[in-house]
């Protein structure tokens, strides 16, 4: 079932990010329609905020099987391709700093969420025969950061993080089920996420350089939602480049587009 909200901000980016913060979703989880573009006016006179419509999907009856399928990570031997048609997905925008974020103190006091995470993961690891325990913190945006602690955690990470991704998806589903509001949960082990992000950021910048040089779009290999989000974020301030996603899981891909072509 599709739902939508409208949001405003000083810029289109700020309006989008405000909506994402309200929904607890990532940019790749929603479809954005710009209703009104921001106007700066002259010397501040006549200015008006940007207004966007953010559409998101709410399943009628979530099932555990909805866990995102495992996909291969991107490769760097990517060749430029022809520009997409004008009806391509809307241009990705850069997050703005001025948007509001939830109060860390208020989120950290919600011990019930941390307890649900711990209970679920403890039971899961018991069934898996894995010797690991979760250490939970909450960041400034209210996201629950779960670090798995123990020995021989390679089996919980899996090839290119596929097992870790599955654990995260199951945890998100189990904890958010029947909650009145959706909470974000990131699961990591042995700093794998940071290392993977560094690799993806290097890839993103390398591809962006090719996009600007040749003025042609490049479609990356299929990635999961987390990896696509890293690409979007890495290129949010890259000059003359924008990003958006196309396709369906498990073959959903991120397109790194030359901005002048994407806006045609």
C-alpha positions as a Markdown table, in Angstrom:
| # | Residue | x | y | z |
|---|---|---|---|---|
| 1 | Unk | 0.0 | 0.0 | 0.0 |
| 2 | Unk | 1.4 | 3.4 | -1.0 |
| 3 | Unk | 1.3 | 6.4 | 1.3 |
| 4 | Unk | 2.7 | 9.9 | 1.0 |
| 5 | Unk | 3.5 | 13.0 | 2.9 |
| 6 | Unk | 4.4 | 16.6 | 1.9 |
| 7 | Unk | 7.3 | 18.4 | 3.3 |
| 8 | Unk | 8.9 | 21.8 | 3.0 |
| 9 | Unk | 12.4 | 23.2 | 3.5 |
| 10 | Unk | 14.8 | 26.0 | 2.5 |
| 11 | Unk | 15.9 | 23.8 | -0.4 |
| 12 | Unk | 14.5 | 20.8 | -2.2 |
| 13 | Unk | 17.2 | 18.8 | -0.4 |
| 14 | Unk | 16.2 | 20.0 | 3.0 |
| 15 | Unk | 12.6 | 19.3 | 2.3 |
| 16 | Unk | 13.4 | 15.7 | 1.2 |
| 17 | Unk | 15.6 | 15.1 | 4.2 |
| 18 | Unk | 13.0 | 16.4 | 6.6 |
| 19 | Unk | 10.5 | 13.9 | 5.2 |
| 20 | Unk | 13.0 | 11.1 | 5.4 |
| 21 | Unk | 13.8 | 11.9 | 9.1 |
| 22 | Unk | 10.1 | 12.0 | 9.9 |
| 23 | Unk | 9.4 | 8.7 | 8.2 |
| 24 | Unk | 12.6 | 7.0 | 9.4 |
| 25 | Unk | 13.4 | 5.9 | 5.9 |
| 26 | Unk | 16.4 | 6.2 | 3.5 |
| 27 | Unk | 16.4 | 8.1 | 0.2 |
| 28 | Unk | 16.3 | 4.9 | -1.8 |
| 29 | Unk | 13.1 | 3.7 | 0.0 |
| 30 | Unk | 11.0 | 6.5 | -1.4 |
| 31 | Unk | 9.8 | 8.3 | -4.5 |
| 32 | Unk | 10.1 | 12.1 | -4.6 |
| 33 | Unk | 8.1 | 14.5 | -6.6 |
| 34 | Unk | 9.1 | 18.2 | -6.4 |
| 35 | Unk | 5.9 | 20.2 | -6.1 |
| 36 | Unk | 7.5 | 23.7 | -5.7 |
| 37 | Unk | 11.1 | 24.6 | -6.2 |
| 38 | Unk | 12.7 | 26.9 | -3.7 |
| 39 | Unk | 13.0 | 30.6 | -4.7 |
| 40 | Unk | 15.7 | 32.8 | -3.1 |
| 41 | Unk | 14.1 | 36.1 | -4.1 |
| 42 | Unk | 16.1 | 39.3 | -4.2 |
| 43 | Unk | 17.9 | 40.2 | -1.0 |
| 44 | Unk | 15.6 | 37.7 | 0.7 |
| 45 | Unk | 12.4 | 39.4 | -0.5 |
| 46 | Unk | 10.0 | 37.2 | -2.4 |
| 47 | Unk | 11.7 | 34.0 | -1.3 |
| 48 | Unk | 9.7 | 30.8 | -0.7 |
| 49 | Unk | 10.6 | 27.3 | 0.5 |
| 50 | Unk | 10.7 | 24.2 | -1.6 |
| 51 | Unk | 7.8 | 21.7 | -1.3 |
| 52 | Unk | 8.1 | 18.0 | -2.1 |
| 53 | Unk | 5.8 | 15.0 | -2.1 |
| 54 | Unk | 7.4 | 11.8 | -0.7 |
| 55 | Unk | 5.7 | 8.5 | -1.5 |
| 56 | Unk | 6.6 | 5.3 | 0.4 |
| 57 | Unk | 5.3 | 1.8 | 0.5 |
| 58 | Unk | 3.7 | 0.3 | 3.6 |
| 59 | Unk | 3.0 | -3.5 | 3.4 |
| 60 | Unk | -0.4 | -4.6 | 4.6 |
| 61 | Unk | 1.0 | -7.6 | 6.4 |
| 62 | Unk | 4.8 | -7.8 | 6.6 |
| 63 | Unk | 6.3 | -11.2 | 6.3 |
| 64 | Unk | 9.7 | -12.4 | 7.3 |
| 65 | Unk | 10.3 | -13.4 | 3.7 |
| 66 | Unk | 10.5 | -9.8 | 2.7 |
| 67 | Unk | 14.1 | -9.7 | 3.7 |
| 68 | Unk | 16.0 | -8.2 | 0.8 |
| 69 | Unk | 17.7 | -10.8 | -1.3 |
| 70 | Unk | 21.4 | -11.2 | -1.2 |
| 71 | Unk | 23.1 | -9.4 | -4.2 |
| 72 | Unk | 26.6 | -9.2 | -5.5 |
| 73 | Unk | 28.7 | -6.1 | -4.6 |
| 74 | Unk | 29.6 | -3.7 | -7.4 |
| 75 | Unk | 32.7 | -4.1 | -9.6 |
| 76 | Unk | 34.9 | -1.3 | -10.8 |
| 77 | Unk | 35.3 | -2.3 | -14.5 |
| 78 | Unk | 32.1 | -0.4 | -15.5 |
| 79 | Unk | 31.7 | 1.1 | -18.9 |
| 80 | Unk | 29.8 | 4.3 | -19.7 |
| 81 | Unk | 26.3 | 3.8 | -21.2 |
| 82 | Unk | 23.8 | 5.9 | -23.1 |
| 83 | Unk | 21.8 | 8.5 | -21.1 |
| 84 | Unk | 18.4 | 7.3 | -19.8 |
| 85 | Unk | 15.1 | 8.6 | -21.2 |
| 86 | Unk | 13.5 | 11.7 | -19.7 |
| 87 | Unk | 11.2 | 9.6 | -17.6 |
| 88 | Unk | 14.0 | 8.3 | -15.5 |
| 89 | Unk | 13.7 | 8.3 | -11.7 |
| 90 | Unk | 13.8 | 11.7 | -10.1 |
| 91 | Unk | 17.2 | 13.4 | -9.4 |
| 92 | Unk | 18.7 | 12.5 | -6.1 |
| 93 | Unk | 19.3 | 15.5 | -3.8 |
| 94 | Unk | 22.0 | 16.2 | -1.3 |
| 95 | Unk | 21.0 | 16.1 | 2.4 |
| 96 | Unk | 20.9 | 19.5 | 4.1 |
| 97 | Unk | 22.4 | 20.3 | 7.5 |
| 98 | Unk | 19.6 | 22.5 | 8.6 |
| 99 | Unk | 16.9 | 19.8 | 8.9 |
| 100 | Unk | 15.8 | 18.8 | 12.4 |
| 101 | Unk | 17.0 | 15.6 | 14.0 |
| 102 | Unk | 15.4 | 13.7 | 16.9 |
| 103 | Unk | 16.7 | 14.3 | 20.4 |
| 104 | Unk | 19.4 | 11.7 | 21.3 |
| 105 | Unk | 18.4 | 11.9 | 24.9 |
| 106 | Unk | 14.8 | 11.1 | 24.2 |
| 107 | Unk | 15.7 | 8.1 | 22.0 |
| 108 | Unk | 18.3 | 6.7 | 24.3 |
| 109 | Unk | 15.8 | 6.6 | 27.1 |
| 110 | Unk | 13.7 | 4.1 | 25.1 |
| 111 | Unk | 15.2 | 1.0 | 26.7 |
| 112 | Unk | 12.4 | -1.2 | 25.4 |
| 113 | Unk | 13.7 | -1.0 | 21.8 |
| 114 | Unk | 17.2 | -2.0 | 22.9 |
| 115 | Unk | 15.8 | -4.8 | 24.9 |
| 116 | Unk | 13.9 | -6.1 | 21.9 |
| 117 | Unk | 17.0 | -6.0 | 19.8 |
| 118 | Unk | 19.0 | -7.9 | 22.4 |
| 119 | Unk | 16.3 | -10.5 | 22.9 |
| 120 | Unk | 15.9 | -11.2 | 19.2 |
| 121 | Unk | 19.6 | -11.4 | 18.4 |
| 122 | Unk | 20.4 | -13.5 | 21.4 |
| 123 | Unk | 17.8 | -16.0 | 20.3 |
| 124 | Unk | 18.9 | -15.9 | 16.7 |
| 125 | Unk | 22.6 | -16.5 | 17.6 |
| 126 | Unk | 21.6 | -19.4 | 19.9 |
| 127 | Unk | 19.8 | -21.1 | 17.0 |
| 128 | Unk | 22.8 | -20.4 | 14.7 |
| 129 | Unk | 25.3 | -21.7 | 17.3 |
| 130 | Unk | 27.2 | -18.5 | 17.1 |
| 131 | Unk | 29.0 | -17.1 | 20.1 |
| 132 | Unk | 28.3 | -13.4 | 19.8 |
| 133 | Unk | 26.5 | -10.7 | 21.7 |
| 134 | Unk | 25.1 | -7.3 | 20.7 |
| 135 | Unk | 26.5 | -4.0 | 22.1 |
| 136 | Unk | 23.9 | -1.3 | 21.4 |
| 137 | Unk | 24.3 | 2.5 | 21.2 |
| 138 | Unk | 22.1 | 5.2 | 19.7 |
| 139 | Unk | 23.5 | 7.9 | 17.4 |
| 140 | Unk | 22.5 | 11.5 | 17.3 |
| 141 | Unk | 19.8 | 10.8 | 14.7 |
| 142 | Unk | 18.2 | 8.1 | 16.8 |
| 143 | Unk | 19.5 | 5.1 | 14.9 |
| 144 | Unk | 20.3 | 2.0 | 16.9 |
| 145 | Unk | 23.9 | 1.0 | 16.2 |
| 146 | Unk | 24.4 | -2.7 | 17.0 |
| 147 | Unk | 28.0 | -4.0 | 17.2 |
| 148 | Unk | 28.3 | -7.7 | 17.3 |
| 149 | Unk | 31.1 | -8.7 | 19.8 |
| 150 | Unk | 32.7 | -12.1 | 20.0 |
| 151 | Unk | 35.3 | -14.4 | 18.4 |
| 152 | Unk | 35.3 | -15.8 | 14.8 |
| 153 | Unk | 32.6 | -13.5 | 13.5 |
| 154 | Unk | 33.5 | -14.1 | 9.9 |
| 155 | Unk | 30.5 | -16.5 | 9.6 |
| 156 | Unk | 28.2 | -13.8 | 10.8 |
| 157 | Unk | 29.5 | -11.3 | 8.2 |
| 158 | Unk | 29.5 | -13.7 | 5.2 |
| 159 | Unk | 30.7 | -13.2 | 1.7 |
| 160 | Unk | 30.7 | -9.5 | 1.0 |
| 161 | Unk | 28.5 | -8.9 | 4.1 |
| 162 | Unk | 25.6 | -10.9 | 2.8 |
| 163 | Unk | 25.0 | -12.7 | 6.1 |
| 164 | Unk | 25.4 | -9.5 | 8.1 |
| 165 | Unk | 22.8 | -7.8 | 5.8 |
| 166 | Unk | 20.4 | -10.7 | 6.4 |
| 167 | Unk | 20.8 | -10.4 | 10.1 |
| 168 | Unk | 20.2 | -6.7 | 10.0 |
| 169 | Unk | 17.0 | -7.1 | 7.8 |
| 170 | Unk | 15.6 | -9.8 | 10.2 |
| 171 | Unk | 16.3 | -7.6 | 13.2 |
| 172 | Unk | 14.7 | -4.6 | 11.6 |
| 173 | Unk | 11.6 | -6.7 | 10.8 |
| 174 | Unk | 11.4 | -8.4 | 14.2 |
| 175 | Unk | 11.9 | -5.2 | 16.3 |
| 176 | Unk | 9.6 | -2.9 | 14.2 |
| 177 | Unk | 6.8 | -5.4 | 14.0 |
| 178 | Unk | 3.8 | -4.0 | 15.9 |
| 179 | Unk | 5.6 | -0.8 | 16.9 |
| 180 | Unk | 3.8 | 2.5 | 16.5 |
| 181 | Unk | 6.8 | 4.1 | 14.9 |
| 182 | Unk | 9.6 | 2.7 | 12.8 |
| 183 | Unk | 13.1 | 2.7 | 14.3 |
| 184 | Unk | 16.3 | 2.5 | 12.3 |
| 185 | Unk | 18.8 | -0.3 | 13.1 |
| 186 | Unk | 22.3 | -0.9 | 11.8 |
| 187 | Unk | 24.1 | -4.1 | 12.6 |
| 188 | Unk | 27.9 | -4.3 | 12.2 |
| 189 | Unk | 30.7 | -6.7 | 13.1 |
| 190 | Unk | 34.5 | -6.2 | 13.3 |
| 191 | Unk | 34.1 | -2.8 | 11.6 |
| 192 | Unk | 32.9 | -4.4 | 8.4 |
| 193 | Unk | 30.5 | -1.6 | 7.4 |
| 194 | Unk | 33.2 | 1.1 | 7.6 |
| 195 | Unk | 35.6 | -0.9 | 5.5 |
| 196 | Unk | 32.9 | -1.6 | 2.9 |
| 197 | Unk | 31.8 | 2.0 | 2.9 |
| 198 | Unk | 35.4 | 3.1 | 2.1 |
| 199 | Unk | 35.5 | 0.7 | -0.8 |
| 200 | Unk | 32.2 | 1.9 | -2.2 |
| 201 | Unk | 33.1 | 5.6 | -1.8 |
| 202 | Unk | 36.3 | 5.0 | -3.8 |
| 203 | Unk | 34.2 | 3.3 | -6.5 |
| 204 | Unk | 31.6 | 6.1 | -6.5 |
| 205 | Unk | 34.2 | 8.8 | -7.0 |
| 206 | Unk | 36.1 | 6.9 | -9.6 |
| 207 | Unk | 32.9 | 6.4 | -11.6 |
| 208 | Unk | 31.8 | 10.0 | -11.1 |
| 209 | Unk | 35.1 | 11.2 | -12.6 |
| 210 | Unk | 34.3 | 9.1 | -15.7 |
| 211 | Unk | 30.8 | 10.5 | -15.9 |
| 212 | Unk | 32.0 | 14.1 | -15.9 |
| 213 | Unk | 34.8 | 13.4 | -18.3 |
| 214 | Unk | 32.7 | 11.6 | -20.9 |
| 215 | Unk | 29.4 | 13.3 | -20.1 |
| 216 | Unk | 27.6 | 10.0 | -20.2 |
| 217 | Unk | 25.8 | 8.1 | -17.5 |
| 218 | Unk | 27.1 | 5.0 | -15.8 |
| 219 | Unk | 25.0 | 2.2 | -14.3 |
| 220 | Unk | 26.6 | 0.3 | -11.5 |
| 221 | Unk | 26.3 | -3.4 | -10.7 |
| 222 | Unk | 23.3 | -4.5 | -8.6 |
| 223 | Unk | 23.5 | -3.5 | -5.0 |
| 224 | Unk | 21.4 | -3.8 | -1.9 |
| 225 | Unk | 19.7 | -0.8 | -0.3 |
| 226 | Unk | 22.5 | -0.1 | 2.1 |
| 227 | Unk | 25.2 | 0.0 | -0.6 |
| 228 | Unk | 23.1 | 2.2 | -2.9 |
| 229 | Unk | 22.6 | 4.6 | 0.0 |
| 230 | Unk | 26.4 | 4.8 | 0.4 |
| 231 | Unk | 26.8 | 5.6 | -3.3 |
| 232 | Unk | 24.1 | 8.3 | -3.1 |
| 233 | Unk | 25.7 | 9.9 | -0.1 |
| 234 | Unk | 29.2 | 9.8 | -1.4 |
| 235 | Unk | 28.3 | 11.7 | -4.6 |
| 236 | Unk | 25.8 | 14.1 | -3.0 |
| 237 | Unk | 28.2 | 17.1 | -3.4 |
| 238 | Unk | 30.0 | 15.9 | -6.5 |
| 239 | Unk | 29.8 | 18.7 | -9.1 |
| 240 | Unk | 27.7 | 18.0 | -12.3 |
| 241 | Unk | 26.7 | 14.6 | -11.1 |
| 242 | Unk | 23.5 | 13.2 | -9.7 |
| 243 | Unk | 22.4 | 9.6 | -8.7 |
| 244 | Unk | 19.2 | 7.6 | -8.8 |
| 245 | Unk | 18.2 | 4.0 | -8.7 |
| 246 | Unk | 16.5 | 1.9 | -11.4 |
| 247 | Unk | 15.1 | -1.7 | -11.5 |
| 248 | Unk | 13.7 | -4.0 | -8.9 |
| 249 | Unk | 15.3 | -6.2 | -6.3 |
| 250 | Unk | 17.6 | -8.2 | -6.5 |
| 251 | Unk | 18.8 | -6.4 | -9.6 |
| 252 | Unk | 18.2 | -2.8 | -8.5 |
| 253 | Unk | 21.1 | -0.6 | -9.6 |
| 254 | Unk | 22.3 | 2.9 | -9.0 |
| 255 | Unk | 22.9 | 5.2 | -12.0 |
| 256 | Unk | 25.6 | 7.8 | -11.7 |
| 257 | Unk | 24.4 | 10.5 | -14.2 |
| 258 | Unk | 25.8 | 13.6 | -15.8 |
| 259 | Unk | 23.5 | 16.2 | -14.3 |
| 260 | Unk | 22.9 | 18.2 | -17.5 |
| 261 | Unk | 21.8 | 15.0 | -19.3 |
| 262 | Unk | 19.6 | 13.8 | -16.4 |
| 263 | Unk | 17.7 | 17.1 | -16.3 |
| 264 | Unk | 16.7 | 17.0 | -20.0 |
